[in-house]
Structures are given as C-alpha cells and as structure tokens.
C-alpha cells in the first residue's frame, strides 16, 4: 500500500512540475560566459535573456524569469545616491515564451543534470 501511495505522489509531482514554465537562469555573465541553472518561473512570468553594457565597454548577460510587464525594456542599475548615483550597467531584457526558450551561448551547469539523476535513482530504489 505504501508503494502505491509513493508511486502516485511521484507521478503527481511530475505533472505538477511539468505545468510550470522553466527557464535558464544566470545571475550575471561577462562576454559569452554565463553559467546557467534551470529555474521554475512563477505565474505571470516569462523567460528572458538580457544583454547590456557595464563601464561603457564590458558586455554583460543575464537570464531568468521576468514579469511580463517588464519584458523588452532597457533598465539601468545604479549605485545608491549616498555613494555616487553612478550607473553600474545598462541592460535590455528580451522575453520569450516556452520552456528553456532563453537558451543561448553560455556554459550550462551540470549540477541540475546530476541532481536529477540522483533523485531518479533514489526514487527508483524506494519504489522497487
């Protein structure tokens, strides 16, 4: 009986996770290097890829989930006024729809694949 309950929970978990939008996430990258992980977005969010400039010459990149209202806009990140109110970087965030649609050149982390493999092996051991 416990095995049946665990199997039903495992199947239900797969369906619950499958319904949410999944995107690549990268806090900040430089040039073509943006180390990514996978992230599940909240309702009302889309995947985005951001490209910008820091110090007028350094190309930076970001990826992740973004509220739809913030898509396809350019924003500035500045130091607080108490320090100098200087712009650190300017970035344009472009959104896309669909799972992992914000894949672009960069380094993806093998951590999520390793973690998924370990969980699958663990679940198989419990269910058998």
Backbone as XML, in Angstrom:
<?xml version="1.0"?>
<chain id="A" units="angstrom">
  <residue number="1" name="UNK">
    <atom name="N" x="0.823" y="-1.200" z="0.000"/>
    <atom name="CA" x="0.000" y="0.000" z="0.000"/>
    <atom name="C" x="0.867" y="1.264" z="0.000"/>
  </residue>
  <residue number="2" name="UNK">
    <atom name="N" x="1.954" y="1.227" z="0.782"/>
    <atom name="CA" x="2.846" y="2.393" z="0.816"/>
    <atom name="C" x="3.491" y="2.648" z="-0.543"/>
  </residue>
  <residue number="3" name="UNK">
    <atom name="N" x="3.817" y="1.575" z="-1.260"/>
    <atom name="CA" x="4.417" y="1.735" z="-2.583"/>
    <atom name="C" x="3.452" y="2.408" z="-3.549"/>
  </residue>
  <residue number="4" name="UNK">
    <atom name="N" x="2.189" y="2.047" z="-3.481"/>
    <atom name="CA" x="1.190" y="2.645" z="-4.364"/>
    <atom name="C" x="1.062" y="4.136" z="-4.077"/>
  </residue>
  <residue number="5" name="UNK">
    <atom name="N" x="1.043" y="4.485" z="-2.811"/>
    <atom name="CA" x="0.941" y="5.902" z="-2.430"/>
    <atom name="C" x="2.167" y="6.667" z="-2.909"/>
  </residue>
  <residue number="6" name="UNK">
    <atom name="N" x="3.372" y="6.099" z="-2.740"/>
    <atom name="CA" x="4.592" y="6.757" z="-3.195"/>
    <atom name="C" x="4.610" y="6.913" z="-4.713"/>
  </residue>
  <residue number="7" name="UNK">
    <atom name="N" x="4.141" y="5.898" z="-5.420"/>
    <atom name="CA" x="4.089" y="5.978" z="-6.873"/>
    <atom name="C" x="3.137" y="7.075" z="-7.320"/>
  </residue>
  <residue number="8" name="UNK">
    <atom name="N" x="1.979" y="7.155" z="-6.678"/>
    <atom name="CA" x="1.020" y="8.204" z="-7.027"/>
    <atom name="C" x="1.589" y="9.592" z="-6.740"/>
  </residue>
  <residue number="9" name="UNK">
    <atom name="N" x="2.296" y="9.748" z="-5.627"/>
    <atom name="CA" x="2.928" y="11.027" z="-5.300"/>
    <atom name="C" x="3.997" y="11.385" z="-6.325"/>
  </residue>
  <residue number="10" name="UNK">
    <atom name="N" x="4.803" y="10.394" z="-6.722"/>
    <atom name="CA" x="5.854" y="10.647" z="-7.716"/>
    <atom name="C" x="5.257" y="11.073" z="-9.049"/>
  </residue>
  <residue number="11" name="UNK">
    <atom name="N" x="4.201" y="10.412" z="-9.498"/>
    <atom name="CA" x="3.544" y="10.763" z="-10.756"/>
    <atom name="C" x="2.910" y="12.150" z="-10.640"/>
  </residue>
  <residue number="12" name="UNK">
    <atom name="N" x="2.246" y="12.427" z="-9.537"/>
    <atom name="CA" x="1.636" y="13.738" z="-9.321"/>
    <atom name="C" x="2.669" y="14.847" z="-9.310"/>
  </residue>
  <residue number="13" name="UNK">
    <atom name="N" x="3.834" y="14.582" z="-8.714"/>
    <atom name="CA" x="4.917" y="15.565" z="-8.685"/>
    <atom name="C" x="5.396" y="15.874" z="-10.095"/>
  </residue>
  <residue number="14" name="UNK">
    <atom name="N" x="5.515" y="14.853" z="-10.926"/>
    <atom name="CA" x="5.963" y="15.060" z="-12.306"/>
    <atom name="C" x="4.982" y="15.948" z="-13.064"/>
  </residue>
  <residue number="15" name="UNK">
    <atom name="N" x="3.675" y="15.721" z="-12.896"/>
    <atom name="CA" x="2.688" y="16.554" z="-13.569"/>
    <atom name="C" x="2.698" y="17.977" z="-13.036"/>
  </residue>
  <residue number="16" name="UNK">
    <atom name="N" x="2.870" y="18.157" z="-11.741"/>
    <atom name="CA" x="2.876" y="19.492" z="-11.144"/>
    <atom name="C" x="4.069" y="20.295" z="-11.643"/>
  </residue>
  <residue number="17" name="UNK">
    <atom name="N" x="5.230" y="19.660" z="-11.719"/>
    <atom name="CA" x="6.420" y="20.353" z="-12.182"/>
    <atom name="C" x="6.320" y="20.635" z="-13.675"/>
  </residue>
  <residue number="18" name="UNK">
    <atom name="N" x="5.713" y="19.726" z="-14.442"/>
    <atom name="CA" x="5.616" y="19.869" z="-15.885"/>
    <atom name="C" x="4.743" y="21.022" z="-16.331"/>
  </residue>
  <residue number="19" name="UNK">
    <atom name="N" x="3.877" y="21.538" z="-15.487"/>
    <atom name="CA" x="2.948" y="22.592" z="-15.867"/>
    <atom name="C" x="3.566" y="23.987" z="-15.795"/>
  </residue>
  <residue number="20" name="UNK">
    <atom name="N" x="4.593" y="24.184" z="-14.992"/>
    <atom name="CA" x="5.195" y="25.498" z="-14.817"/>
    <atom name="C" x="6.243" y="25.753" z="-15.897"/>
  </residue>
  <residue number="21" name="UNK">
    <atom name="N" x="6.440" y="27.022" z="-16.239"/>
    <atom name="CA" x="7.432" y="27.414" z="-17.230"/>
    <atom name="C" x="8.819" y="27.293" z="-16.614"/>
  </residue>
  <residue number="22" name="UNK">
    <atom name="N" x="9.729" y="26.679" z="-17.346"/>
    <atom name="CA" x="11.091" y="26.507" z="-16.865"/>
    <atom name="C" x="12.026" y="27.312" z="-17.768"/>
  </residue>
  <residue number="23" name="UNK">
    <atom name="N" x="12.949" y="28.044" z="-17.145"/>
    <atom name="CA" x="13.872" y="28.900" z="-17.882"/>
    <atom name="C" x="15.290" y="28.683" z="-17.388"/>
  </residue>
  <residue number="24" name="UNK">
    <atom name="N" x="16.253" y="29.073" z="-18.226"/>
    <atom name="CA" x="17.630" y="29.111" z="-17.775"/>
    <atom name="C" x="17.810" y="30.377" z="-16.951"/>
  </residue>
  <residue number="25" name="UNK">
    <atom name="N" x="18.623" y="30.274" z="-15.914"/>
    <atom name="CA" x="18.884" y="31.411" z="-15.044"/>
    <atom name="C" x="20.387" y="31.632" z="-14.928"/>
  </residue>
  <residue number="26" name="UNK">
    <atom name="N" x="20.794" y="32.874" z="-15.055"/>
    <atom name="CA" x="22.184" y="33.269" z="-14.894"/>
    <atom name="C" x="22.175" y="34.629" z="-14.215"/>
  </residue>
  <residue number="27" name="UNK">
    <atom name="N" x="22.719" y="34.706" z="-13.025"/>
    <atom name="CA" x="22.697" y="35.976" z="-12.275"/>
    <atom name="C" x="23.395" y="37.083" z="-13.055"/>
  </residue>
  <residue number="28" name="UNK">
    <atom name="N" x="24.607" y="36.824" z="-13.523"/>
    <atom name="CA" x="25.318" y="37.790" z="-14.370"/>
    <atom name="C" x="26.482" y="37.071" z="-15.047"/>
  </residue>
  <residue number="29" name="UNK">
    <atom name="N" x="26.675" y="37.379" z="-16.309"/>
    <atom name="CA" x="27.764" y="36.800" z="-17.077"/>
    <atom name="C" x="28.510" y="37.885" z="-17.815"/>
  </residue>
  <residue number="30" name="UNK">
    <atom name="N" x="29.721" y="37.551" z="-18.237"/>
    <atom name="CA" x="30.554" y="38.502" z="-18.952"/>
    <atom name="C" x="30.932" y="37.891" z="-20.296"/>
  </residue>
  <residue number="31" name="UNK">
    <atom name="N" x="30.773" y="38.661" z="-21.364"/>
    <atom name="CA" x="31.074" y="38.151" z="-22.702"/>
    <atom name="C" x="30.153" y="36.986" z="-23.025"/>
  </residue>
  <residue number="32" name="UNK">
    <atom name="N" x="30.725" y="35.868" z="-23.479"/>
    <atom name="CA" x="29.930" y="34.686" z="-23.802"/>
    <atom name="C" x="29.843" y="33.709" z="-22.641"/>
  </residue>
  <residue number="33" name="UNK">
    <atom name="N" x="30.326" y="34.077" z="-21.478"/>
    <atom name="CA" x="30.292" y="33.181" z="-20.324"/>
    <atom name="C" x="29.160" y="33.595" z="-19.388"/>
  </residue>
  <residue number="34" name="UNK">
    <atom name="N" x="28.195" y="32.702" z="-19.267"/>
    <atom name="CA" x="27.055" y="32.935" z="-18.372"/>
    <atom name="C" x="26.681" y="31.566" z="-17.811"/>
  </residue>
  <residue number="35" name="UNK">
    <atom name="N" x="27.125" y="31.250" z="-16.634"/>
    <atom name="CA" x="26.888" y="29.936" z="-16.041"/>
    <atom name="C" x="25.425" y="29.852" z="-15.632"/>
  </residue>
  <residue number="36" name="UNK">
    <atom name="N" x="24.719" y="28.865" z="-16.208"/>
    <atom name="CA" x="23.279" y="28.795" z="-16.016"/>
    <atom name="C" x="22.841" y="27.594" z="-15.194"/>
  </residue>
  <residue number="37" name="UNK">
    <atom name="N" x="21.683" y="27.762" z="-14.589"/>
    <atom name="CA" x="20.951" y="26.685" z="-13.929"/>
    <atom name="C" x="19.528" y="26.771" z="-14.451"/>
  </residue>
  <residue number="38" name="UNK">
    <atom name="N" x="18.705" y="25.795" z="-14.137"/>
    <atom name="CA" x="17.301" y="25.843" z="-14.540"/>
    <atom name="C" x="16.477" y="26.383" z="-13.381"/>
  </residue>
  <residue number="39" name="UNK">
    <atom name="N" x="15.471" y="27.166" z="-13.714"/>
    <atom name="CA" x="14.621" y="27.799" z="-12.709"/>
    <atom name="C" x="13.167" y="27.693" z="-13.148"/>
  </residue>
  <residue number="40" name="UNK">
    <atom name="N" x="12.276" y="27.424" z="-12.205"/>
    <atom name="CA" x="10.847" y="27.382" z="-12.486"/>
    <atom name="C" x="10.265" y="28.763" z="-12.197"/>
  </residue>
  <residue number="41" name="UNK">
    <atom name="N" x="9.581" y="29.313" z="-13.171"/>
    <atom name="CA" x="9.018" y="30.663" z="-13.045"/>
    <atom name="C" x="7.696" y="30.643" z="-12.291"/>
  </residue>
  <residue number="42" name="UNK">
    <atom name="N" x="7.348" y="31.792" z="-11.755"/>
    <atom name="CA" x="6.059" y="31.984" z="-11.094"/>
    <atom name="C" x="5.014" y="32.306" z="-12.163"/>
  </residue>
  <residue number="43" name="UNK">
    <atom name="N" x="3.766" y="32.260" z="-11.780"/>
    <atom name="CA" x="2.674" y="32.611" z="-12.692"/>
    <atom name="C" x="2.851" y="34.054" z="-13.159"/>
  </residue>
  <residue number="44" name="UNK">
    <atom name="N" x="2.632" y="34.313" z="-14.430"/>
    <atom name="CA" x="2.748" y="35.666" z="-14.971"/>
    <atom name="C" x="4.157" y="36.049" z="-15.383"/>
  </residue>
  <residue number="45" name="UNK">
    <atom name="N" x="5.095" y="35.116" z="-15.306"/>
    <atom name="CA" x="6.472" y="35.393" z="-15.691"/>
    <atom name="C" x="6.823" y="34.651" z="-16.979"/>
  </residue>
  <residue number="46" name="UNK">
    <atom name="N" x="7.746" y="35.233" z="-17.734"/>
    <atom name="CA" x="8.276" y="34.630" z="-18.954"/>
    <atom name="C" x="9.789" y="34.496" z="-18.814"/>
  </residue>
  <residue number="47" name="UNK">
    <atom name="N" x="10.376" y="33.694" z="-19.685"/>
    <atom name="CA" x="11.839" y="33.590" z="-19.728"/>
    <atom name="C" x="12.394" y="34.851" z="-20.393"/>
  </residue>
  <residue number="48" name="UNK">
    <atom name="N" x="13.580" y="35.277" z="-19.961"/>
    <atom name="CA" x="14.213" y="36.415" z="-20.618"/>
    <atom name="C" x="15.713" y="36.179" z="-20.763"/>
  </residue>
  <residue number="49" name="UNK">
    <atom name="N" x="16.277" y="36.859" z="-21.746"/>
    <atom name="CA" x="17.721" y="36.959" z="-21.925"/>
    <atom name="C" x="18.036" y="38.443" z="-21.933"/>
  </residue>
  <residue number="50" name="UNK">
    <atom name="N" x="18.991" y="38.842" z="-21.133"/>
    <atom name="CA" x="19.372" y="40.241" z="-21.070"/>
    <atom name="C" x="20.785" y="40.448" z="-21.555"/>
  </residue>
  <residue number="51" name="UNK">
    <atom name="N" x="20.972" y="41.489" z="-22.351"/>
    <atom name="CA" x="22.299" y="41.856" z="-22.839"/>
    <atom name="C" x="22.492" y="43.330" z="-22.528"/>
  </residue>
  <residue number="52" name="UNK">
    <atom name="N" x="23.651" y="43.649" z="-21.977"/>
    <atom name="CA" x="23.895" y="45.030" z="-21.612"/>
    <atom name="C" x="25.361" y="45.388" z="-21.630"/>
  </residue>
  <residue number="53" name="UNK">
    <atom name="N" x="25.640" y="46.590" z="-21.109"/>
    <atom name="CA" x="26.999" y="47.106" z="-21.097"/>
    <atom name="C" x="27.302" y="47.692" z="-19.725"/>
  </residue>
  <residue number="54" name="UNK">
    <atom name="N" x="28.481" y="47.354" z="-19.236"/>
    <atom name="CA" x="28.975" y="47.925" z="-17.987"/>
    <atom name="C" x="30.239" y="48.717" z="-18.307"/>
  </residue>
  <residue number="55" name="UNK">
    <atom name="N" x="30.402" y="49.834" z="-17.654"/>
    <atom name="CA" x="31.581" y="50.693" z="-17.837"/>
    <atom name="C" x="31.801" y="51.049" z="-19.312"/>
  </residue>
  <residue number="56" name="UNK">
    <atom name="N" x="30.754" y="51.182" z="-20.064"/>
    <atom name="CA" x="30.718" y="51.577" z="-21.474"/>
    <atom name="C" x="31.435" y="50.647" z="-22.452"/>
  </residue>
  <residue number="57" name="UNK">
    <atom name="N" x="32.015" y="49.531" z="-21.967"/>
    <atom name="CA" x="32.706" y="48.649" z="-22.911"/>
    <atom name="C" x="32.573" y="47.163" z="-22.593"/>
  </residue>
  <residue number="58" name="UNK">
    <atom name="N" x="32.189" y="46.804" z="-21.399"/>
    <atom name="CA" x="32.141" y="45.405" z="-20.982"/>
    <atom name="C" x="30.746" y="44.835" z="-21.212"/>
  </residue>
  <residue number="59" name="UNK">
    <atom name="N" x="30.635" y="43.803" z="-22.089"/>
    <atom name="CA" x="29.341" y="43.193" z="-22.365"/>
    <atom name="C" x="28.957" y="42.255" z="-21.220"/>
  </residue>
  <residue number="60" name="UNK">
    <atom name="N" x="27.737" y="42.426" z="-20.723"/>
    <atom name="CA" x="27.237" y="41.555" z="-19.658"/>
    <atom name="C" x="25.952" y="40.876" z="-20.122"/>
  </residue>
  <residue number="61" name="UNK">
    <atom name="N" x="25.658" y="39.720" z="-19.503"/>
    <atom name="CA" x="24.460" y="38.959" z="-19.848"/>
    <atom name="C" x="23.783" y="38.477" z="-18.571"/>
  </residue>
  <residue number="62" name="UNK">
    <atom name="N" x="22.463" y="38.367" z="-18.657"/>
    <atom name="CA" x="21.650" y="37.819" z="-17.567"/>
    <atom name="C" x="20.545" y="36.980" z="-18.191"/>
  </residue>
  <residue number="63" name="UNK">
    <atom name="N" x="20.046" y="36.006" z="-17.429"/>
    <atom name="CA" x="18.928" y="35.169" z="-17.871"/>
    <atom name="C" x="18.065" y="34.862" z="-16.658"/>
  </residue>
  <residue number="64" name="UNK">
    <atom name="N" x="16.815" y="34.521" z="-16.910"/>
    <atom name="CA" x="15.952" y="34.121" z="-15.816"/>
    <atom name="C" x="14.484" y="34.293" z="-16.146"/>
  </residue>
  <residue number="65" name="UNK">
    <atom name="N" x="13.699" y="34.480" z="-15.097"/>
    <atom name="CA" x="12.260" y="34.699" z="-15.202"/>
    <atom name="C" x="11.987" y="36.178" z="-14.943"/>
  </residue>
  <residue number="66" name="UNK">
    <atom name="N" x="11.007" y="36.715" z="-15.651"/>
    <atom name="CA" x="10.707" y="38.133" z="-15.533"/>
    <atom name="C" x="9.213" y="38.351" z="-15.696"/>
  </residue>
  <residue number="67" name="UNK">
    <atom name="N" x="8.652" y="39.272" z="-14.908"/>
    <atom name="CA" x="7.241" y="39.617" z="-15.060"/>
    <atom name="C" x="7.016" y="40.119" z="-16.483"/>
  </residue>
  <residue number="68" name="UNK">
    <atom name="N" x="5.923" y="39.701" z="-17.072"/>
    <atom name="CA" x="5.636" y="40.037" z="-18.469"/>
    <atom name="C" x="5.653" y="41.544" z="-18.719"/>
  </residue>
  <residue number="69" name="UNK">
    <atom name="N" x="5.207" y="42.336" z="-17.754"/>
    <atom name="CA" x="5.165" y="43.794" z="-17.915"/>
    <atom name="C" x="6.556" y="44.410" z="-18.013"/>
  </residue>
  <residue number="70" name="UNK">
    <atom name="N" x="7.588" y="43.703" z="-17.564"/>
    <atom name="CA" x="8.952" y="44.214" z="-17.577"/>
    <atom name="C" x="9.730" y="43.771" z="-18.819"/>
  </residue>
  <residue number="71" name="UNK">
    <atom name="N" x="9.091" y="42.998" z="-19.691"/>
    <atom name="CA" x="9.760" y="42.455" z="-20.880"/>
    <atom name="C" x="10.069" y="43.532" z="-21.912"/>
  </residue>
  <residue number="72" name="UNK">
    <atom name="N" x="11.136" y="43.285" z="-22.668"/>
    <atom name="CA" x="11.539" y="44.119" z="-23.798"/>
    <atom name="C" x="11.746" y="45.573" z="-23.410"/>
  </residue>
  <residue number="73" name="UNK">
    <atom name="N" x="12.364" y="45.774" z="-22.262"/>
    <atom name="CA" x="12.664" y="47.112" z="-21.775"/>
    <atom name="C" x="14.135" y="47.195" z="-21.389"/>
  </residue>
  <residue number="74" name="UNK">
    <atom name="N" x="14.658" y="48.417" z="-21.424"/>
    <atom name="CA" x="16.033" y="48.671" z="-21.000"/>
    <atom name="C" x="15.991" y="49.307" z="-19.627"/>
  </residue>
  <residue number="75" name="UNK">
    <atom name="N" x="16.872" y="48.815" z="-18.745"/>
    <atom name="CA" x="16.923" y="49.371" z="-17.393"/>
    <atom name="C" x="18.368" y="49.653" z="-17.001"/>
  </residue>
  <residue number="76" name="UNK">
    <atom name="N" x="18.520" y="50.537" z="-16.036"/>
    <atom name="CA" x="19.841" y="50.880" z="-15.514"/>
    <atom name="C" x="19.942" y="50.424" z="-14.072"/>
  </residue>
  <residue number="77" name="UNK">
    <atom name="N" x="21.098" y="49.922" z="-13.715"/>
    <atom name="CA" x="21.387" y="49.602" z="-12.325"/>
    <atom name="C" x="22.429" y="50.613" z="-11.861"/>
  </residue>
  <residue number="78" name="UNK">
    <atom name="N" x="22.102" y="51.333" z="-10.784"/>
    <atom name="CA" x="22.999" y="52.386" z="-10.301"/>
    <atom name="C" x="23.398" y="52.142" z="-8.859"/>
  </residue>
  <residue number="79" name="UNK">
    <atom name="N" x="24.471" y="52.770" z="-8.470"/>
    <atom name="CA" x="24.864" y="52.781" z="-7.067"/>
    <atom name="C" x="23.881" y="53.665" z="-6.312"/>
  </residue>
  <residue number="80" name="UNK">
    <atom name="N" x="23.659" y="53.410" z="-5.027"/>
    <atom name="CA" x="22.765" y="54.283" z="-4.262"/>
    <atom name="C" x="23.252" y="55.735" z="-4.275"/>
  </residue>
  <residue number="81" name="UNK">
    <atom name="N" x="22.295" y="56.666" z="-4.181"/>
    <atom name="CA" x="22.635" y="58.094" z="-4.198"/>
    <atom name="C" x="23.644" y="58.454" z="-3.126"/>
  </residue>
  <residue number="82" name="UNK">
    <atom name="N" x="23.583" y="57.765" z="-1.993"/>
    <atom name="CA" x="24.503" y="58.085" z="-0.908"/>
    <atom name="C" x="25.953" y="57.794" z="-1.278"/>
  </residue>
  <residue number="83" name="UNK">
    <atom name="N" x="26.170" y="56.911" z="-2.249"/>
    <atom name="CA" x="27.543" y="56.602" z="-2.666"/>
    <atom name="C" x="27.981" y="57.488" z="-3.823"/>
  </residue>
  <residue number="84" name="UNK">
    <atom name="N" x="27.191" y="57.540" z="-4.900"/>
    <atom name="CA" x="27.555" y="58.424" z="-6.008"/>
    <atom name="C" x="26.486" y="58.511" z="-7.088"/>
  </residue>
  <residue number="85" name="UNK">
    <atom name="N" x="25.466" y="57.650" z="-7.035"/>
    <atom name="CA" x="24.405" y="57.620" z="-8.044"/>
    <atom name="C" x="24.968" y="57.375" z="-9.454"/>
  </residue>
  <residue number="86" name="UNK">
    <atom name="N" x="26.029" y="56.577" z="-9.531"/>
    <atom name="CA" x="26.672" y="56.252" z="-10.795"/>
    <atom name="C" x="26.041" y="54.998" z="-11.390"/>
  </residue>
  <residue number="87" name="UNK">
    <atom name="N" x="25.841" y="54.991" z="-12.701"/>
    <atom name="CA" x="25.299" y="53.819" z="-13.381"/>
    <atom name="C" x="26.349" y="52.721" z="-13.414"/>
  </residue>
  <residue number="88" name="UNK">
    <atom name="N" x="25.978" y="51.530" z="-12.925"/>
    <atom name="CA" x="26.879" y="50.388" z="-12.957"/>
    <atom name="C" x="26.776" y="49.705" z="-14.316"/>
  </residue>
  <residue number="89" name="UNK">
    <atom name="N" x="25.543" y="49.436" z="-14.750"/>
    <atom name="CA" x="25.343" y="48.860" z="-16.074"/>
    <atom name="C" x="23.934" y="49.142" z="-16.575"/>
  </residue>
  <residue number="90" name="UNK">
    <atom name="N" x="23.782" y="49.056" z="-17.900"/>
    <atom name="CA" x="22.507" y="49.186" z="-18.584"/>
    <atom name="C" x="22.247" y="47.864" z="-19.286"/>
  </residue>
  <residue number="91" name="UNK">
    <atom name="N" x="21.016" y="47.360" z="-19.192"/>
    <atom name="CA" x="20.704" y="46.053" z="-19.777"/>
    <atom name="C" x="19.311" y="46.069" z="-20.420"/>
  </residue>
  <residue number="92" name="UNK">
    <atom name="N" x="19.193" y="45.407" z="-21.562"/>
    <atom name="CA" x="17.914" y="45.240" z="-22.236"/>
    <atom name="C" x="17.495" y="43.788" z="-22.082"/>
  </residue>
  <residue number="93" name="UNK">
    <atom name="N" x="16.304" y="43.569" z="-21.532"/>
    <atom name="CA" x="15.797" y="42.222" z="-21.268"/>
    <atom name="C" x="14.729" y="41.874" z="-22.301"/>
  </residue>
  <residue number="94" name="UNK">
    <atom name="N" x="15.009" y="40.832" z="-23.084"/>
    <atom name="CA" x="14.104" y="40.379" z="-24.139"/>
    <atom name="C" x="13.472" y="39.058" z="-23.712"/>
  </residue>
  <residue number="95" name="UNK">
    <atom name="N" x="12.150" y="38.984" z="-23.735"/>
    <atom name="CA" x="11.431" y="37.799" z="-23.271"/>
    <atom name="C" x="11.079" y="36.856" z="-24.410"/>
  </residue>
  <residue number="96" name="UNK">
    <atom name="N" x="10.822" y="35.615" z="-24.033"/>
    <atom name="CA" x="10.375" y="34.597" z="-24.980"/>
    <atom name="C" x="9.415" y="33.669" z="-24.241"/>
  </residue>
  <residue number="97" name="UNK">
    <atom name="N" x="8.625" y="32.916" z="-25.001"/>
    <atom name="CA" x="7.653" y="32.004" z="-24.405"/>
    <atom name="C" x="8.063" y="30.568" z="-24.700"/>
  </residue>
  <residue number="98" name="UNK">
    <atom name="N" x="7.873" y="29.703" z="-23.751"/>
    <atom name="CA" x="8.199" y="28.291" z="-23.933"/>
    <atom name="C" x="9.312" y="27.861" z="-22.991"/>
  </residue>
  <residue number="99" name="UNK">
    <atom name="N" x="9.292" y="26.590" z="-22.623"/>
    <atom name="CA" x="10.300" y="26.057" z="-21.718"/>
    <atom name="C" x="11.704" y="26.187" z="-22.296"/>
  </residue>
  <residue number="100" name="UNK">
    <atom name="N" x="12.592" y="26.726" z="-21.483"/>
    <atom name="CA" x="14.016" y="26.864" z="-21.802"/>
    <atom name="C" x="14.262" y="27.598" z="-23.114"/>
  </residue>
  <residue number="101" name="UNK">
    <atom name="N" x="13.369" y="28.526" z="-23.458"/>
    <atom name="CA" x="13.498" y="29.268" z="-24.711"/>
    <atom name="C" x="14.624" y="30.298" z="-24.656"/>
  </residue>
  <residue number="102" name="UNK">
    <atom name="N" x="15.127" y="30.615" z="-23.466"/>
    <atom name="CA" x="16.188" y="31.615" z="-23.348"/>
    <atom name="C" x="17.576" y="30.988" z="-23.382"/>
  </residue>
  <residue number="103" name="UNK">
    <atom name="N" x="17.671" y="29.816" z="-24.001"/>
    <atom name="CA" x="18.978" y="29.181" z="-24.176"/>
    <atom name="C" x="19.747" y="29.981" z="-25.211"/>
  </residue>
  <residue number="104" name="UNK">
    <atom name="N" x="20.984" y="30.243" z="-24.927"/>
    <atom name="CA" x="21.853" y="30.983" z="-25.829"/>
    <atom name="C" x="23.283" y="30.606" z="-25.484"/>
  </residue>
  <residue number="105" name="UNK">
    <atom name="N" x="24.259" y="31.077" z="-26.232"/>
    <atom name="CA" x="25.638" y="30.722" z="-25.902"/>
    <atom name="C" x="25.953" y="30.996" z="-24.440"/>
  </residue>
  <residue number="106" name="UNK">
    <atom name="N" x="26.618" y="30.051" z="-23.840"/>
    <atom name="CA" x="26.989" y="30.171" z="-22.437"/>
    <atom name="C" x="27.294" y="28.804" z="-21.887"/>
  </residue>
  <residue number="107" name="UNK">
    <atom name="N" x="27.726" y="28.761" z="-20.661"/>
    <atom name="CA" x="28.047" y="27.497" z="-20.025"/>
    <atom name="C" x="26.878" y="27.070" z="-19.176"/>
  </residue>
  <residue number="108" name="UNK">
    <atom name="N" x="26.354" y="25.856" z="-19.401"/>
    <atom name="CA" x="25.271" y="25.359" z="-18.566"/>
    <atom name="C" x="25.854" y="24.506" z="-17.466"/>
  </residue>
  <residue number="109" name="UNK">
    <atom name="N" x="25.245" y="24.557" z="-16.349"/>
    <atom name="CA" x="25.730" y="23.821" z="-15.196"/>
    <atom name="C" x="25.303" y="22.370" z="-15.273"/>
  </residue>
  <residue number="110" name="UNK">
    <atom name="N" x="26.216" y="21.457" z="-15.020"/>
    <atom name="CA" x="25.907" y="20.040" z="-14.970"/>
    <atom name="C" x="25.273" y="19.663" z="-13.650"/>
  </residue>
  <residue number="111" name="UNK">
    <atom name="N" x="25.189" y="20.615" z="-12.732"/>
    <atom name="CA" x="24.639" y="20.347" z="-11.412"/>
    <atom name="C" x="23.198" y="19.892" z="-11.485"/>
  </residue>
  <residue number="112" name="UNK">
    <atom name="N" x="22.361" y="20.540" z="-12.290"/>
    <atom name="CA" x="20.947" y="20.162" z="-12.359"/>
    <atom name="C" x="20.773" y="18.766" z="-12.939"/>
  </residue>
  <residue number="113" name="UNK">
    <atom name="N" x="21.582" y="18.392" z="-13.937"/>
    <atom name="CA" x="21.515" y="17.053" z="-14.513"/>
    <atom name="C" x="21.952" y="16.009" z="-13.496"/>
  </residue>
  <residue number="114" name="UNK">
    <atom name="N" x="23.003" y="16.296" z="-12.757"/>
    <atom name="CA" x="23.491" y="15.377" z="-11.727"/>
    <atom name="C" x="22.448" y="15.195" z="-10.640"/>
  </residue>
  <residue number="115" name="UNK">
    <atom name="N" x="21.869" y="16.297" z="-10.192"/>
    <atom name="CA" x="20.852" y="16.244" z="-9.146"/>
    <atom name="C" x="19.632" y="15.452" z="-9.611"/>
  </residue>
  <residue number="116" name="UNK">
    <atom name="N" x="19.189" y="15.668" z="-10.836"/>
    <atom name="CA" x="18.040" y="14.933" z="-11.368"/>
    <atom name="C" x="18.339" y="13.436" z="-11.439"/>
  </residue>
  <residue number="117" name="UNK">
    <atom name="N" x="19.558" y="13.074" z="-11.815"/>
    <atom name="CA" x="19.941" y="11.660" z="-11.882"/>
    <atom name="C" x="19.930" y="11.014" z="-10.505"/>
  </residue>
  <residue number="118" name="UNK">
    <atom name="N" x="20.464" y="11.723" z="-9.518"/>
    <atom name="CA" x="20.500" y="11.191" z="-8.148"/>
    <atom name="C" x="19.085" y="11.001" z="-7.616"/>
  </residue>
  <residue number="119" name="UNK">
    <atom name="N" x="18.208" y="11.968" z="-7.849"/>
    <atom name="CA" x="16.824" y="11.866" z="-7.382"/>
    <atom name="C" x="16.114" y="10.709" z="-8.065"/>
  </residue>
  <residue number="120" name="UNK">
    <atom name="N" x="16.337" y="10.538" z="-9.368"/>
    <atom name="CA" x="15.702" y="9.438" z="-10.102"/>
    <atom name="C" x="16.163" y="8.084" z="-9.553"/>
  </residue>
  <residue number="121" name="UNK">
    <atom name="N" x="17.459" y="7.955" z="-9.280"/>
    <atom name="CA" x="17.981" y="6.700" z="-8.721"/>
    <atom name="C" x="17.404" y="6.445" z="-7.317"/>
  </residue>
  <residue number="122" name="UNK">
    <atom name="N" x="17.322" y="7.499" z="-6.518"/>
    <atom name="CA" x="16.782" y="7.386" z="-5.181"/>
    <atom name="C" x="15.310" y="6.957" z="-5.212"/>
  </residue>
  <residue number="123" name="UNK">
    <atom name="N" x="14.527" y="7.573" z="-6.093"/>
    <atom name="CA" x="13.110" y="7.225" z="-6.221"/>
    <atom name="C" x="12.931" y="5.782" z="-6.716"/>
  </residue>
  <residue number="124" name="UNK">
    <atom name="N" x="13.783" y="5.376" z="-7.657"/>
    <atom name="CA" x="13.714" y="4.005" z="-8.164"/>
    <atom name="C" x="14.009" y="3.006" z="-7.049"/>
  </residue>
  <residue number="125" name="UNK">
    <atom name="N" x="14.965" y="3.343" z="-6.201"/>
    <atom name="CA" x="15.314" y="2.456" z="-5.078"/>
    <atom name="C" x="14.148" y="2.351" z="-4.088"/>
  </residue>
  <residue number="126" name="UNK">
    <atom name="N" x="13.477" y="3.460" z="-3.828"/>
    <atom name="CA" x="12.341" y="3.466" z="-2.885"/>
    <atom name="C" x="11.161" y="2.709" z="-3.468"/>
  </residue>
  <residue number="127" name="UNK">
    <atom name="N" x="10.875" y="2.904" z="-4.747"/>
    <atom name="CA" x="9.688" y="2.311" z="-5.353"/>
    <atom name="C" x="9.834" y="0.829" z="-5.681"/>
  </residue>
  <residue number="128" name="UNK">
    <atom name="N" x="11.040" y="0.325" z="-5.726"/>
    <atom name="CA" x="11.243" y="-1.092" z="-6.070"/>
    <atom name="C" x="11.286" y="-1.949" z="-4.834"/>
  </residue>
</chain>
